[in-house]
Structure formats: C-alpha cells, structure tokens
Amino acid sequence: MSSPATQQPSPQLFFQTINAYQRTEALKAAIELEVFTAIGEGNTTAAEVAKRCDASERGTRILCDFLCIMGFLNKEANRYSLTQDSAIFLDKRSPAYMGGVTGFISTPELTDAFRNFAAIVRKGGTTNLEGGTVSAENPIWVKFARAMAPMMAMPAQLMAKLVDPQADRKLKILDIAAGHGLYGQAFATNNPQVEVVALDWPNVLEVAKENAAKAGLSDRYSTIEGSAFDVDYGTGYDLVLLTNFLHHFDPPTCETLLKKVHASLADGGRAVTLEFVPNDDRVTPPQAAGFSMMMLVSTPSGDAYTFREIESMAANAGFSKSTDHPLPPSIQTVVISEK
C-alpha cells in the first residue's frame, strides 16, 4: 500500500504575501485608468485598451496580464475579456459598480496604520493618540458615507426584506450611526409606512439627507445629531438599526449602548445588528474573521464578535432573545434581538 505523497515545503505563500501590495496597487491603477470599462466597451487588445485609457501599450499589456493572473480578466490569444465579477462590479457602466469604494478602503488614514503594525500588536489597539476612527466627528466617516454607498445598497435591501418581509405595518425606526443612510432608507423604500430617524455626526448626516432626498424619502426622514452614547434617542421605536457599529467598541461599551437601545424600543421592539460575524474558532469564515485586523489597527478596543458574544451582550442589556441570519451573497450576518 503506497503512502500519500508528502507535500514539499515551499516559500510560495511567503512571496505571495510579502508582495501583496502589488495586487492592491494594480487593481487601484486599473480602476483609475478605467481598464475594466474600456474592455467592457469592446477594446480587447493591449493597444486598444491603451488608447482608450490614454496609457502606454507596454504598461497596459503588463497590467492586463497581471489582472489575468489575479483573476480579474480572461485572456485568449492577445485579447482580453472581463470575468463575470469584473463586468458586474468594475465596469463603470454597471449599476453595481464598486470601484469608488477604493476611496475609503485604501485611504491613508486606514492603510498607513499598518506600516507600524508590530507596535499596534504590542499595544493591543490603535496607536493613534486621538482614538483612531472612533474619535469625535472624525471626517473619515464622510468619506465612508460617500464612497461605500454602492457597496451597501444590496445588503441594505436584503436586510429590509428579511426584517420586514410583509412591509404592511407602520414602523418607527432609529438608524444609529446611519452614515450614508441606506439601511434605514431601504426599510422606507420597502414599506411606505416606515418613518426613519437617522443618528450620526452632523457632517455625516448631510450625506444621509442627500441620499434620502434622491430616494424621495425626505418627508419620512428626520435626524438626530451627535454621539450615539450621548444624545437622547427618544422612545417608542419598533426597530433600532445597528449596522457595522458595535465592532468599534469593547463588550462593556457595547452593552452600555445596547441598554440605551433597549430603553428606546417599544414593547416587542427589536434591535437589528449587522456585523462581520466569525465562527467560534475566530478564523472562519475568513473574510468575516479577518475583519478583526482592521479593528485592531483603527480602534482602541474594537473587534469582530461571534454570534455568541453578540447574543451575550444583548442578553446583558436586557434583550430576551437573539437570532442570527446570514445575509448572502454579502459576507455579513444580521442579528435580531427582541425586547
């Protein structure tokens, strides 16, 4: 009986990882030059793409070949074509175009912190003396609100239909840290009986109000300016949305906020949390589990919390029951906590 072949040691993973910055910069360049849009328009050779993108043929050919290696393009003979994902998300003519999110994801305020990552690991949190991304009225959230909206439209609609599937009754909704406002606005679009109160810093709320006006929702959309930890929410809410917010803080701080949320809800009300939720092993699924890295770099004590951890925080805040609901094809999970 022959034994299975032993896999030989290889430095391949090391070199792939240490050179990963090349992948990031190649994709950013392709988006800036509109390479994917050019190919989608029918420019398929390096010369044609170069002319459309006002770039050198040599540079374009090397970039496009590298995009093939990464899996963003296909190549047959000397002609390039878009993959299905690239056609949907990276061609500017597509309604699902996501190229603009690079303005936030690759902003120096986030990426520069990784240049001294060992110091952050030693400290256990951001080395930014002002508190990182959770500092008061941080302008990075205006950039987030404007850049990330295209990425959030789909999960916002999915969440609204999950939580309010019948869309047949009046709902008063508080959208905490509303940002671009798309989550609360998705509920209002889905259900004409919904009224939304959006809470965030004043400069961020300007973006949310712009988006509400574009969606024709201004008459059912009001705002509360300030910190979610300090302002008066009011009472009688049927739903309170906590989308991509709890991960910025440690569990005691989250529990403090959740107690305030609990008090603002009407009887039978629900807190709806959207988060990157890893499994209990904290390494799967990789995209959700890996989000803890960003929280380590950008916040003093934030993390990607497991469902058990979110469930425990909600229970300690007074909620009777929490259930988790994956939201494919996004990599996030909705947790619904009942009062």
C-alpha positions as CSV (number, residue, x, y, z in Angstrom):
1,M,0.0,0.0,0.0
2,S,1.6,3.2,-1.1
3,S,1.6,6.2,1.2
4,P,0.2,9.6,0.0
5,A,2.8,11.9,-1.5
6,T,4.2,14.4,1.1
7,Q,3.8,18.0,0.1
8,Q,7.1,19.7,-0.3
9,P,7.8,22.8,1.7
10,S,7.5,26.0,-0.4
11,P,8.2,29.7,0.1
12,Q,5.3,30.5,-2.3
13,L,2.9,31.7,0.4
14,F,5.6,33.9,1.8
15,F,6.4,35.6,-1.5
16,Q,2.7,36.0,-2.4
17,T,2.0,37.7,0.9
18,I,5.1,39.9,1.1
19,N,4.3,41.1,-2.5
20,A,0.6,41.5,-1.9
21,Y,0.9,45.3,-2.2
22,Q,1.4,44.8,-5.9
23,R,-2.1,43.3,-6.2
24,T,-3.6,46.3,-4.4
25,E,-1.8,48.9,-6.5
26,A,-2.5,47.1,-9.8
27,L,-6.2,47.0,-9.0
28,K,-6.3,50.6,-7.9
29,A,-4.5,51.6,-11.2
30,A,-6.9,49.6,-13.3
31,I,-9.8,51.3,-11.7
32,E,-8.3,54.8,-12.0
33,L,-7.4,54.2,-15.7
34,E,-10.9,52.6,-16.4
35,V,-9.3,49.5,-17.8
36,F,-12.4,47.3,-17.0
37,T,-14.7,49.8,-18.5
38,A,-12.6,50.0,-21.6
39,I,-12.6,46.3,-22.1
40,G,-16.4,46.2,-21.5
41,E,-16.8,48.7,-24.3
42,G,-15.1,46.3,-26.7
43,N,-11.5,47.3,-26.6
44,T,-9.9,43.9,-26.2
45,T,-6.2,44.2,-27.2
46,A,-3.5,45.9,-25.2
47,A,-3.2,48.6,-28.0
48,E,-6.9,49.2,-28.0
49,V,-7.2,49.4,-24.2
50,A,-4.1,51.6,-24.0
51,K,-5.6,54.1,-26.5
52,R,-8.9,54.2,-24.6
53,C,-7.1,54.7,-21.3
54,D,-4.5,57.2,-22.5
55,A,-1.7,54.9,-21.3
56,S,1.3,53.2,-22.9
57,E,0.8,49.9,-24.7
58,R,3.6,48.2,-22.7
59,G,2.3,49.4,-19.4
60,T,-1.2,48.4,-20.3
61,R,-0.2,44.9,-21.5
62,I,1.7,44.2,-18.3
63,L,-1.1,45.5,-16.2
64,C,-3.7,43.5,-18.0
65,D,-1.7,40.3,-17.9
66,F,-1.3,40.8,-14.1
67,L,-5.0,41.3,-13.8
68,C,-5.4,38.0,-15.6
69,I,-3.1,36.3,-13.1
70,M,-5.1,37.8,-10.3
71,G,-8.4,36.6,-11.8
72,F,-9.9,39.9,-12.8
73,L,-9.6,39.4,-16.5
74,N,-9.5,36.5,-19.0
75,K,-7.1,36.3,-22.0
76,E,-7.3,34.3,-25.2
77,A,-4.5,34.8,-27.7
78,N,-3.9,38.6,-27.4
79,R,-7.4,39.6,-26.5
80,Y,-8.7,40.4,-23.0
81,S,-12.2,40.0,-21.6
82,L,-13.9,40.7,-18.3
83,T,-14.8,38.0,-15.8
84,Q,-18.4,37.9,-14.7
85,D,-17.5,39.6,-11.4
86,S,-15.4,42.3,-13.1
87,A,-18.2,43.0,-15.5
88,I,-20.7,43.5,-12.7
89,F,-18.6,45.3,-10.1
90,L,-15.7,47.1,-12.0
91,D,-17.2,48.3,-15.3
92,K,-18.4,51.9,-14.6
93,R,-21.4,51.3,-16.9
94,S,-22.8,48.7,-14.5
95,P,-25.4,49.8,-11.9
96,A,-23.5,47.6,-9.3
97,Y,-20.1,49.4,-10.0
98,M,-18.0,49.3,-6.8
99,G,-14.7,50.9,-8.0
100,G,-15.4,54.0,-6.0
101,V,-15.1,52.2,-2.6
102,T,-11.3,52.3,-3.0
103,G,-11.6,55.9,-2.0
104,F,-12.4,54.7,1.5
105,I,-10.9,51.2,1.8
106,S,-7.4,52.4,0.6
107,T,-7.5,55.8,2.3
108,P,-4.2,56.6,4.0
109,E,-6.0,57.1,7.3
110,L,-6.6,53.4,7.3
111,T,-3.7,51.9,5.3
112,D,-0.8,53.9,6.9
113,A,-1.5,52.4,10.3
114,F,-0.4,49.0,9.0
115,R,3.1,50.4,8.4
116,N,3.8,50.0,12.1
117,F,1.6,47.0,12.8
118,A,4.0,45.4,15.3
119,A,3.6,48.5,17.6
120,I,-0.2,48.1,17.4
121,V,0.0,44.4,18.3
122,R,2.3,45.2,21.3
123,K,-0.2,47.8,22.5
124,G,-3.4,45.8,21.6
125,G,-5.1,48.7,19.8
126,T,-4.6,51.7,17.6
127,T,-1.5,53.9,18.2
128,N,-3.5,56.9,17.0
129,L,-3.5,59.3,20.0
130,E,-6.9,60.7,19.1
131,G,-8.6,57.3,19.3
132,G,-8.4,56.2,15.7
133,T,-11.6,56.1,13.6
134,V,-13.9,56.4,16.7
135,S,-12.6,59.9,17.6
136,A,-15.4,62.5,17.8
137,E,-16.6,63.8,14.4
138,N,-13.8,62.1,12.5
139,P,-14.0,63.3,8.9
140,I,-13.2,59.8,7.7
141,W,-16.9,58.9,8.1
142,V,-17.9,61.5,5.5
143,K,-15.5,59.8,3.1
144,F,-17.0,56.4,4.2
145,A,-20.6,57.6,3.6
146,R,-19.8,58.9,0.1
147,A,-17.6,56.1,-1.1
148,M,-19.2,53.0,0.4
149,A,-22.8,53.6,-0.5
150,P,-22.7,51.5,-3.8
151,M,-21.4,48.5,-1.7
152,M,-24.1,48.8,0.9
153,A,-27.2,49.1,-1.4
154,M,-27.6,45.4,-1.9
155,P,-27.2,44.3,1.8
156,A,-29.5,47.1,2.9
157,Q,-32.3,45.9,0.6
158,L,-31.7,42.3,1.7
159,M,-31.8,43.3,5.4
160,A,-35.0,45.3,5.0
161,K,-36.8,42.4,3.3
162,L,-35.5,40.0,6.0
163,V,-36.7,42.0,8.9
164,D,-39.9,43.5,7.4
165,P,-40.9,40.9,4.8
166,Q,-44.6,41.8,4.7
167,A,-44.0,45.6,4.7
168,D,-47.6,46.0,5.7
169,R,-47.5,47.9,9.0
170,K,-46.3,51.2,10.4
171,L,-42.8,51.2,11.8
172,K,-40.8,53.8,13.6
173,I,-37.1,53.1,13.0
174,L,-33.9,54.6,14.6
175,D,-30.8,54.2,12.4
176,I,-27.8,54.6,14.7
177,A,-24.5,55.7,13.1
178,A,-26.5,56.0,9.9
179,G,-23.6,57.1,7.7
180,H,-24.9,57.1,4.1
181,G,-28.3,56.3,5.4
182,L,-29.0,53.5,3.0
183,Y,-30.0,50.9,5.6
184,G,-32.8,52.9,7.1
185,Q,-33.8,54.2,3.7
186,A,-34.1,50.7,2.4
187,F,-36.8,50.0,5.0
188,A,-38.6,53.2,4.0
189,T,-38.4,52.3,0.3
190,N,-39.6,48.7,1.0
191,N,-42.5,49.9,3.2
192,P,-44.4,53.3,2.7
193,Q,-45.5,53.2,6.3
194,V,-41.9,53.5,7.7
195,E,-40.6,56.6,9.3
196,V,-36.8,56.8,9.9
197,V,-34.8,58.8,12.4
198,A,-31.1,58.8,11.5
199,L,-28.4,59.5,14.1
200,D,-24.8,60.4,13.3
201,W,-22.4,63.3,13.4
202,P,-23.7,66.5,11.7
203,N,-21.3,66.4,8.8
204,V,-22.1,62.7,8.1
205,L,-25.8,63.3,8.2
206,E,-25.6,65.7,5.3
207,V,-24.7,62.7,3.1
208,A,-27.6,60.7,4.5
209,K,-30.1,63.5,3.9
210,E,-28.8,63.9,0.3
211,N,-29.4,60.2,-0.3
212,A,-32.9,60.4,1.3
213,A,-33.8,63.3,-0.9
214,K,-32.6,61.4,-4.0
215,A,-34.8,58.5,-3.0
216,G,-37.8,60.7,-2.4
217,L,-37.9,59.9,1.3
218,S,-37.3,63.3,2.9
219,D,-40.9,63.6,4.2
220,R,-40.4,60.4,6.3
221,Y,-36.7,61.0,7.2
222,S,-35.5,63.0,10.2
223,T,-32.2,63.2,12.0
224,I,-30.5,63.4,15.5
225,E,-27.1,65.0,15.5
226,G,-24.3,63.8,17.9
227,S,-22.8,60.8,19.5
228,A,-24.9,57.7,20.0
229,F,-23.6,57.4,23.5
230,D,-24.6,61.0,24.5
231,V,-27.8,62.1,22.7
232,D,-31.4,61.4,23.7
233,Y,-32.9,58.9,21.3
234,G,-36.5,59.3,22.3
235,T,-38.7,56.3,22.8
236,G,-41.3,54.1,21.0
237,Y,-39.1,52.7,18.2
238,D,-40.2,49.5,16.6
239,L,-36.7,48.8,15.2
240,V,-33.3,50.2,16.1
241,L,-30.6,49.5,13.4
242,L,-27.0,49.0,14.5
243,T,-25.2,48.4,11.2
244,N,-21.5,48.0,11.3
245,F,-21.2,49.9,14.6
246,L,-20.7,47.5,17.6
247,H,-17.4,46.2,16.2
248,H,-15.8,49.6,17.0
249,F,-16.0,49.1,20.8
250,D,-15.3,46.6,23.6
251,P,-18.1,44.4,25.1
252,P,-18.8,46.6,28.1
253,T,-19.2,49.7,25.9
254,C,-21.4,47.7,23.5
255,E,-23.6,46.6,26.4
256,T,-23.9,50.2,27.6
257,L,-25.1,51.2,24.2
258,L,-27.4,48.2,23.9
259,K,-29.1,49.1,27.2
260,K,-29.8,52.5,25.9
261,V,-31.2,50.9,22.7
262,H,-33.3,48.6,24.8
263,A,-34.8,51.5,26.7
264,S,-35.7,53.3,23.4
265,L,-37.7,50.4,22.0
266,A,-41.4,50.0,22.3
267,D,-42.7,46.7,23.8
268,G,-42.0,44.0,21.3
269,G,-39.4,46.1,19.5
270,R,-36.2,44.7,18.0
271,A,-32.6,45.7,17.7
272,V,-31.2,44.8,14.3
273,T,-27.5,44.4,14.2
274,L,-25.4,43.9,11.1
275,E,-21.9,42.7,11.6
276,F,-19.0,40.7,10.3
277,V,-19.6,37.6,12.5
278,P,-16.9,34.9,12.7
279,N,-17.5,31.4,13.9
280,D,-16.4,30.5,17.4
281,D,-13.0,29.4,16.1
282,R,-12.4,33.1,15.1
283,V,-10.6,32.1,11.9
284,T,-13.7,31.1,9.7
285,P,-15.2,32.3,7.5
286,P,-12.0,34.1,6.5
287,Q,-13.5,37.4,5.4
288,A,-15.6,37.9,8.5
289,A,-12.9,36.6,10.9
290,G,-10.2,38.8,9.2
291,F,-12.2,42.0,9.9
292,S,-10.8,41.9,13.4
293,M,-7.5,43.0,11.9
294,M,-9.0,46.3,10.8
295,M,-10.5,46.9,14.2
296,L,-7.1,46.2,15.9
297,V,-5.5,48.8,13.7
298,S,-8.1,51.5,13.7
299,T,-9.8,51.4,17.2
300,P,-8.6,51.2,20.8
301,S,-10.7,48.1,21.6
302,G,-13.0,47.0,18.8
303,D,-13.3,43.5,17.4
304,A,-15.2,41.2,15.1
305,Y,-17.6,39.5,17.5
306,T,-19.0,35.9,17.3
307,F,-22.7,35.4,17.5
308,R,-22.4,34.0,21.0
309,E,-20.6,37.2,22.0
310,I,-23.3,39.5,20.5
311,E,-26.0,37.3,22.0
312,S,-24.4,37.6,25.4
313,M,-24.0,41.4,25.2
314,A,-27.7,41.7,24.1
315,A,-28.8,39.5,27.0
316,N,-26.9,41.5,29.5
317,A,-28.6,44.6,28.1
318,G,-32.0,43.1,28.8
319,F,-33.0,41.6,25.4
320,S,-34.9,38.3,25.8
321,K,-33.7,36.5,22.6
322,S,-31.3,36.9,19.8
323,T,-31.2,35.1,16.5
324,D,-28.6,35.2,13.7
325,H,-29.4,35.4,10.0
326,P,-26.6,35.2,7.4
327,L,-27.1,37.7,4.6
328,P,-25.7,36.1,1.4
329,P,-24.2,37.0,-1.0
330,S,-22.7,39.5,1.4
331,I,-20.3,38.2,4.0
332,Q,-22.2,39.8,6.9
333,T,-24.8,38.5,9.3
334,V,-27.9,40.1,10.8
335,V,-28.6,39.5,14.5
336,I,-32.1,40.3,15.6
337,S,-32.5,40.9,19.4
338,E,-36.0,41.0,20.8
339,K,-37.2,43.2,23.7
